Structure formats: C-alpha cells, structure tokens
Amino acid sequence: MHDIRKIRENPAAFDAALARRSLPPVADEILAIDAARRAHILAAETAQAERNKASREIGAAKARGDDTEFERLRALVAAKKAEIAELEEKARAEDQRLTDMLMGLPNLPLDDVPDGDDENDNVEINRWGTPRSFDFEPREHFDIPAAKPGMDFELAARLSGSRFMVLKGAMVRLHRALAQFMLDTHVNDNGLTEMWVPVLVREEAMYGTGQLPKFAEDSYATSNGWWMIPTAEVPLTNTVAGEILDESALPLRMTAHTQCFRSEAGSAGKDTKGMLRQHQFEKVEMVSITRPEDSLDELHRMTRIAEKLLESLLLPYRTVALCTGDMGFSAQRTHDIEVWLPGQNTYREISSVSVCGDFQARRMNARFRRGEGKPEFVHTLNGSGLAVGRCLIAVLENGQQEDGSVWIPPVLHPYLGGKTTISPQGELV
C-alpha cells in the first residue's frame, strides 16, 4: 500500500509514476478523500472538546440552581454525542474509501525500470550458456519417449480436468530430485532458512502480499474463507505481519517448497499442451525481509542465486528486467529468468525475482526498529528458486537424445541413486 504522506507531499510525482504503468491520474481523488476524512476527524475532535466542556459545566449549573442552564447544557451534551457519532462514522467511511483505493493501486516502479507496454519491451541484462545444436528435430517435453510413460494427462483429466498432471515413475523421481537439489543448495550454500508452511491462508495474508483485492479471480478460495496460495511468497512474507523486528534480525532469508494453485484466469487457450501452465504445481520459493537500504543489493543477490541453480543444471538461460507494463502488482522492479526450451525453440520464464520496497510491509504492518528509534517499515523481496515443473521440462528438453532417452545433469545423480539417464522406455538407468 502507498504512503498517503508521500502523495500529499508530491501528488504530481505519484501520478507520473502511475502513468508509467499506463494508469490514469488519481492523486487529486485520493487527496479529496483524505481531506474529507481529516475534516471529519477534526470536526469530531472539536465536538468532543465542546461536549467535555459542557459536561464539566453541568455540575456547576446544578449547584447554583440554574435549571435553565442545566437543561441547556444537558441537551447540548446529548446533541454533541450524536454529532460525534455521526462524524466518526463519516470519518470511518472515508477512511475505508481511502484504504480501498490505495489497496487497489499497484506499486510504483523504480526510476531504472524500463518503460514499455508488454513482454516485448523487457530488457535483457544477462545471458548464460549456448543452446545446444541438435542432429535431430528436438521434441517438446510431452513428446519425448523417455517422458511419455511418466506423464499421464488423460488420468489427470479424469481426476481433475484440464491443466492438471499425474507424474509416475522416473518423472516423479526426477521432479522430486530437482526440488530437493534446490532446497539443499539454498540451505547449504545460500544461507536461507527452510520453512514448512500452510498452503491454505487467511484472507488478510492474501491482502498483505497484494493478491487481494484486485486479483481474486486468479486464486482459489475455499467455502469457509481460506485461500489456496499461488506461491509460498504469501505465507513466508506474512510470517512478519504485525511484527516489530530488531534490526539485528535482518535480513531474514527464507525458502519453502510447496504446492501452489492458480486459476490461470485470462489464459484460456494459452500453453494448453503439456505441463507448462498448470492449476496445481510446485515451486521452491525464496523470500527476504531487509532494511530499506539493503533491498536492491538483495534483489541482485536473489537473482544470482536463481541463475546459479540453472548453471548447475547446465541449462542455458537469459535474465530480463521487466518493463513497467509487464511487472507484477506488488513489485518495484522485477528480474525474470527465462530458461531455453529447445522443443519450443524459445526462452520461457522459470523464475521471477522482485523487490517490493515497503509496499507489502505497509499492508501487513511489518516493521523493524534501529536501537531506540521509531519503528520503520521493512522491505520485502520474493523470487522463484525455482519453479520445479518448468525445471523438469527444461531438463527433459535440453537432455533429450535422438534415441528418445534423456541425459540427466550430473548434479542430480546423487538424488537418483547414481542413475544418469532415463531410457526411451521411461526407466532410470
């Protein structure tokens, strides 16, 4: 959420930042609501002072036997009580209007975020690896003979409908190995604390990280008020909601491997083949909570962590800075890492790392204190480290052989009992 004080101080700058996201100016409307709210609060406080004064004078009027003044003052106290209640209700209504409006506005992009309308305007900032040259026409993951026995789309459709997957045998073992490799690397090499978190969260947790209220249709809600997480960013970031942390506790660096759920609203007909875009999938998520002055360095640190995972798996990738038109709701700046998929002959997103500044912290009231100073809002960051299903796709497509087998990156061999290949029949060998 946005700091109303900054909007008051420089409304033109606020509107200019929103314009970079192709949004109309709203500062005047926000300030009008804010002014009305503050006027009602001031009027209520004035009426309360008048009521208090009249209440003190009632006793004096009674003592001197001035019944007329006594009745006037008593009527005034009653009238002021009703007036105060009305003014406070108006102030609450304006406050809710202001909160709702601010909650629905995205974060403001940092100055160095490239301007643009969509993914075509993203700017490449890094590239690693050379896409492999094949002596045959590379297949997409669902057409590779080694993968076919372990990917059952028909069974998944019977169980749950479209955009679900049942993995079997070598495929599920490779999927699990990838997740374990990511977690071990984060804990042992990157200094992240592994967490096990719920995948069902309260509504306020979704508000805290920005999924609600604007993007309710993108997530699933249960009939009793829980929401199924679209990523572990939601529970991990909300672990500091309502807290005042000591400065010495920062940075907090966390990771979790969870099931994730997305309705994929608005993506009808897009990536319907295979397991690239699913309603249920797994991610290993990274979340950092930092001091404001450290958050940009942490963005680059987290980006590099995700890149090194792909390098360890020998998967070519490129990293792009998202433009203003392609950036997520809560982000100030985002780096997308796109892995090379030879079956599609293109790079596809496998990680998205974002710095959110104090945008989420204000929504969650997550703060820290420097020594004896006043509490300040923390900065929050989140990133995929990595999307497990998409990583499985990349390993399959980049490791496919002409005979239908799949070569497995050496870093995964210890997680598969020393097996190095998936045979054309779908067996680990």
HELIX and SHEET records of a PDB file:
HELIX    1   1 ILE A    4  GLU A    9  1                                   6    
HELIX    2   2 PRO A   11  ALA A   19  1                                   9    
HELIX    3   3 ALA A   27  ALA A   63  1                                  37    
HELIX    4   4 ASP A   67  MET A  103  1                                  37    
HELIX    5   5 GLU A  119  ASP A  121  5                                   3    
HELIX    6   6 HIS A  141  ASP A  143  5                                   3    
HELIX    7   7 LYS A  148  GLY A  150  5                                   3    
HELIX    8   8 PHE A  153  SER A  160  1                                   8    
HELIX    9   9 GLY A  169  ASN A  188  1                                  20    
HELIX   10  10 GLU A  203  THR A  209  1                                   7    
HELIX   11  11 ALA A  216  ASP A  218  5                                   3    
HELIX   12  12 GLU A  233  THR A  237  1                                   5    
HELIX   13  13 ASN A  238  VAL A  240  5                                   3    
HELIX   14  14 GLU A  247  ALA A  249  5                                   3    
HELIX   15  15 PRO A  292  ASP A  294  5                                   3    
HELIX   16  16 SER A  295  SER A  312  1                                  18    
HELIX   17  17 PHE A  359  MET A  364  1                                   6    
HELIX   18  18 VAL A  388  GLY A  399  1                                  12    
HELIX   19  19 PRO A  410  LEU A  416  5                                   7    
SHEET    1   A 8 VAL A 123  TRP A 128  0                                        
SHEET    2   A 8 TYR A 317  ALA A 321 -1                                        
SHEET    3   A 8 ARG A 333  LEU A 341 -1                                        
SHEET    4   A 8 THR A 346  VAL A 355 -1                                        
SHEET    5   A 8 HIS A 379  ALA A 387 -1                                        
SHEET    6   A 8 GLN A 280  THR A 290 -1                                        
SHEET    7   A 8 LEU A 252  PHE A 261 -1                                        
SHEET    8   A 8 THR A 193  GLU A 194  1                                        
SHEET    1   B 2 MET A 151  ASP A 152  0                                        
SHEET    2   B 2 VAL A 166  LEU A 167 -1                                        
SHEET    1   C 3 LEU A 200  VAL A 201  0                                        
SHEET    2   C 3 TRP A 227  MET A 228 -1                                        
SHEET    3   C 3 TYR A 220  ALA A 221 -1                                        
SHEET    1   D 3 ILE A 244  ASP A 246  0                                        
SHEET    2   D 3 ARG A 367  ARG A 369  1                                        
SHEET    3   D 3 GLU A 376  PHE A 377 -1                                        
SHEET    1   E 2 VAL A 406  TRP A 407  0                                        
SHEET    2   E 2 THR A 421  ILE A 422 -1                                        
END                                                                             
